[in-house]
Amino acid sequence: MPESNSDCPLCGQSNQCAMVAGLPATRCWCMTQPVAPAALQQLPPERRGLACICPECARPLPPMQQSLPI
């Protein structure tokens, strides 16, 4: 799991969080783009509400992929 607050805990890439960059939360990508509930459920319980995921991991899956088993 990535240790930096600027890394996505799911993939390790930059989470592009505005707050980590010192900007207001209102400037963050997550305020204007949908975040898939399934992506948030993948976060370890101890990281929920504390870690920011990246836009790629937050993107909802297309309808066909949502029903595929993991």
N, C-alpha and C positions, 0 to 999 in steps of 0.2 A: 504494500500500500504506500503511495507517495506520502512523504513527510511534509512537503511544503503546502501552505495554504493556497498557493497559486496553481497547484496541480490537481487535475481531476482524479478522485480516488478510484474511479472505475477503469480509466485507460492510461493514466499517468501523463497525459498531455496537458498543456496549459488550459485552465478552466476559464480564462478570459474574464475573471471577476473584476468588476469596476471597483468594488470596495477594497480588494487586495491592492489595487493600483492607486488607492487613495482618493478615488472619485466617489461621488454620492451613489447610493444604491439605485437611485432612479436612472442612472446612466448605464446600468448593467444590462447585458443582452437578455437576461432572464426576465426582465420586466416587460419585454416586447415580443418575446417568442414563447411558444408553448413548451412546457416541460412535461415529458411523459411520466405519468404516475409510476409506470413499471420501472423506469430508470431510477427514480427515487427509492423504490423498494429494493433495488440492488445494493444500495449503500449499507454497509455494516451498521447495525443498530447504534453503536457508540459514535458513529460519524454523522448520523441523521440530525439535521438542524445545525450542523457545525461545518460541514464540508460542502463546497460548491462543485458541481459536475460541469463538464464542458458542453458547449452547444451541440457537438456531434453526439455525445452520449445521451443528451437530454431530448434529442429529436424523437418524436413518436415514430414507431415502426409503421410501414405501409400496412393496410388491412390484412393482406395475405400473410405477412410475416408474423402478425400478432398471434395467430392461432397455431403456429408451429411450435412443437415441444422444444424445450431447451436441452 
